[in-house]
Amino acid sequence: MMRAMIKRDLTLAMRSGGTWLYGLFFFAVFIALSAIALGGSLNLMRPFAPALIWLAVIFSAMLSFPAIFQTDFEDGNLAQFKLSNQSLLSLCMAKAISFAALSILPLILATPLAALVFDMPLQNVMATMISLCLAAPALAIYGVLSSAILAGRQGGGFLIVLITTPFIIPLLIFGVEAINGYAQSALAAPELRVLIGLSLISIAVGLPAASAALKAQLE
């Protein structure tokens, strides 16, 4: 069942006319504006590059958070899903996987192109991509959680920012610090282990919370 839900989301995204690429477009705009704001000086931009790329990924992902459940709520699919006695936890997990594949993975794959703008060393590029991959489950699950809490509400973009920011700040802190840790300890960097722990916590806590929030919205 979960595989069918993931396949459905991916198929609908491919038929949506490229709306799933909006986050990637925002990512490119954010990187370009950051480079312009820093004057285009490579010596000035290079130290800030990992943090700017992390911020670009987070803001681009947050742009898509409201839509995770909104369409299904409006067209009645969520209500039908609940009436069929299917597991809401499985639905939330499927949504997280779909969101990670459609909205976060393209941003991670675009990281090397952003790194070229900032002239990042190859080692820092690898560290940034690894840290983003390790944090991707948590980022996707917190997106699902915030969307479940606000399902059916119009104009909830600002509320989503308020809800998700406390969860995302630790990801940002340890994600950026992981770049320095990778330079010293490679994959044994403690910051990378912290990111793994944060993702595991999000799976253990965030998914059940998202399921409970979705159930409350549908009652």
HUTA-V973914 format. One record per residue. N is the residue number from 1. RES is the residue in three letters. SS is DSSP state (hx for helix, st for strand, lp for the rest). PHI is phi in radians with two decimals (* if undefined). Layout:
N/RES/SS/PHI, N/RES/SS/PHI
//
This chain:
1/MET/lp/*, 2/MET/hx/-1.12, 3/ARG/hx/-1.09, 4/ALA/hx/-1.14, 5/MET/hx/-1.18, 6/ILE/hx/-1.12, 7/LYS/hx/-1.07, 8/ARG/hx/-1.10, 9/ASP/hx/-1.10, 10/LEU/hx/-1.14, 11/THR/hx/-1.13, 12/LEU/hx/-1.09, 13/ALA/hx/-1.15, 14/MET/hx/-1.17, 15/ARG/lp/-1.64, 16/SER/lp/-1.47, 17/GLY/lp/1.43, 18/GLY/lp/1.57, 19/THR/hx/-1.11, 20/TRP/hx/-1.21, 21/LEU/hx/-1.58, 22/TYR/hx/-1.05, 23/GLY/hx/-1.08, 24/LEU/hx/-1.15, 25/PHE/hx/-1.13, 26/PHE/hx/-1.09, 27/PHE/hx/-1.00, 28/ALA/hx/-1.12, 29/VAL/hx/-1.14, 30/PHE/hx/-1.08, 31/ILE/hx/-1.10, 32/ALA/hx/-1.11, 33/LEU/hx/-1.17, 34/SER/hx/-1.11, 35/ALA/hx/-1.11, 36/ILE/hx/-1.16, 37/ALA/hx/-1.10, 38/LEU/lp/-1.55, 39/GLY/lp/1.40, 40/GLY/lp/1.32, 41/SER/lp/-1.40, 42/LEU/hx/-1.11, 43/ASN/hx/-1.12, 44/LEU/hx/-1.42, 45/MET/hx/-1.35, 46/ARG/hx/-0.97, 47/PRO/lp/-1.14, 48/PHE/lp/-1.62, 49/ALA/hx/-0.99, 50/PRO/hx/-1.03, 51/ALA/hx/-1.14, 52/LEU/hx/-1.17, 53/ILE/hx/-1.16, 54/TRP/hx/-1.07, 55/LEU/hx/-1.10, 56/ALA/hx/-1.08, 57/VAL/hx/-1.15, 58/ILE/hx/-1.11, 59/PHE/hx/-1.12, 60/SER/hx/-1.15, 61/ALA/hx/-1.19, 62/MET/hx/-1.09, 63/LEU/hx/-1.06, 64/SER/hx/-1.73, 65/PHE/hx/-0.96, 66/PRO/lp/-1.05, 67/ALA/hx/-1.46, 68/ILE/hx/-1.04, 69/PHE/hx/-1.98, 70/GLN/hx/-1.05, 71/THR/hx/-1.11, 72/ASP/hx/-1.13, 73/PHE/hx/-1.21, 74/GLU/hx/-1.22, 75/ASP/lp/-1.57, 76/GLY/lp/1.51, 77/ASN/hx/-1.13, 78/LEU/hx/-1.15, 79/ALA/hx/-1.11, 80/GLN/hx/-1.12, 81/PHE/hx/-1.12, 82/LYS/hx/-1.16, 83/LEU/hx/-1.16, 84/SER/lp/-1.43, 85/ASN/lp/1.09, 86/GLN/lp/-1.41, 87/SER/lp/-1.26, 88/LEU/hx/-1.20, 89/LEU/hx/-1.13, 90/SER/hx/-1.13, 91/LEU/hx/-1.10, 92/CYS/hx/-1.11, 93/MET/hx/-1.15, 94/ALA/hx/-1.11, 95/LYS/hx/-1.12, 96/ALA/hx/-1.13, 97/ILE/hx/-1.14, 98/SER/hx/-1.09, 99/PHE/hx/-1.14, 100/ALA/hx/-1.08, 101/ALA/hx/-1.25, 102/LEU/hx/-1.54, 103/SER/hx/-1.96, 104/ILE/hx/-1.69, 105/LEU/hx/-1.00, 106/PRO/hx/-1.04, 107/LEU/hx/-1.19, 108/ILE/hx/-1.14, 109/LEU/hx/-1.18, 110/ALA/lp/-1.47, 111/THR/hx/-1.01, 112/PRO/hx/-1.03, 113/LEU/hx/-1.18, 114/ALA/hx/-1.13, 115/ALA/hx/-1.11, 116/LEU/hx/-1.10, 117/VAL/hx/-1.09, 118/PHE/hx/-1.66, 119/ASP/lp/0.97, 120/MET/lp/-1.31, 121/PRO/lp/-1.08, 122/LEU/hx/-1.02, 123/GLN/hx/-1.08, 124/ASN/hx/-1.22, 125/VAL/hx/-1.11, 126/MET/hx/-1.07, 127/ALA/hx/-1.11, 128/THR/hx/-1.13, 129/MET/hx/-1.16, 130/ILE/hx/-1.13, 131/SER/hx/-1.12, 132/LEU/hx/-1.17, 133/CYS/hx/-1.10, 134/LEU/hx/-1.21, 135/ALA/hx/-1.56, 136/ALA/hx/-1.01, 137/PRO/hx/-1.02, 138/ALA/hx/-1.14, 139/LEU/hx/-1.09, 140/ALA/hx/-1.18, 141/ILE/hx/-1.19, 142/TYR/hx/-1.20, 143/GLY/hx/-1.16, 144/VAL/hx/-1.11, 145/LEU/hx/-1.10, 146/SER/hx/-1.14, 147/SER/hx/-1.18, 148/ALA/hx/-1.17, 149/ILE/hx/-1.12, 150/LEU/lp/-1.84, 151/ALA/lp/-1.01, 152/GLY/lp/1.54, 153/ARG/lp/-1.72, 154/GLN/lp/-1.52, 155/GLY/lp/1.15, 156/GLY/lp/-1.62, 157/GLY/hx/-1.04, 158/PHE/hx/-1.18, 159/LEU/hx/-1.13, 160/ILE/hx/-1.11, 161/VAL/hx/-1.07, 162/LEU/hx/-1.13, 163/ILE/hx/-1.25, 164/THR/hx/-1.52, 165/THR/hx/-0.97, 166/PRO/hx/-1.05, 167/PHE/hx/-1.37, 168/ILE/hx/-1.46, 169/ILE/hx/-0.97, 170/PRO/hx/-1.05, 171/LEU/hx/-1.07, 172/LEU/hx/-1.13, 173/ILE/hx/-1.06, 174/PHE/hx/-1.31, 175/GLY/hx/-1.14, 176/VAL/hx/-1.24, 177/GLU/hx/-1.15, 178/ALA/hx/-1.12, 179/ILE/hx/-1.13, 180/ASN/hx/-1.19, 181/GLY/hx/-1.11, 182/TYR/hx/-1.14, 183/ALA/hx/-1.13, 184/GLN/hx/-1.69, 185/SER/hx/-2.19, 186/ALA/hx/0.96, 187/LEU/hx/-1.25, 188/ALA/hx/-1.52, 189/ALA/lp/-1.03, 190/PRO/hx/-1.09, 191/GLU/hx/-1.11, 192/LEU/hx/-1.17, 193/ARG/hx/-1.16, 194/VAL/hx/-1.13, 195/LEU/hx/-1.07, 196/ILE/hx/-1.07, 197/GLY/hx/-1.09, 198/LEU/hx/-1.13, 199/SER/hx/-1.19, 200/LEU/hx/-1.14, 201/ILE/hx/-1.10, 202/SER/hx/-1.10, 203/ILE/hx/-1.17, 204/ALA/hx/-1.28, 205/VAL/hx/-1.93, 206/GLY/hx/-1.17, 207/LEU/hx/-1.15, 208/PRO/hx/-1.07, 209/ALA/hx/-1.15, 210/ALA/hx/-1.13, 211/SER/hx/-1.09, 212/ALA/hx/-1.15, 213/ALA/hx/-1.15, 214/LEU/hx/-1.17, 215/LYS/hx/-1.08, 216/ALA/hx/-1.13, 217/GLN/hx/-1.19, 218/LEU/hx/-1.58, 219/GLU/lp/-1.58
//
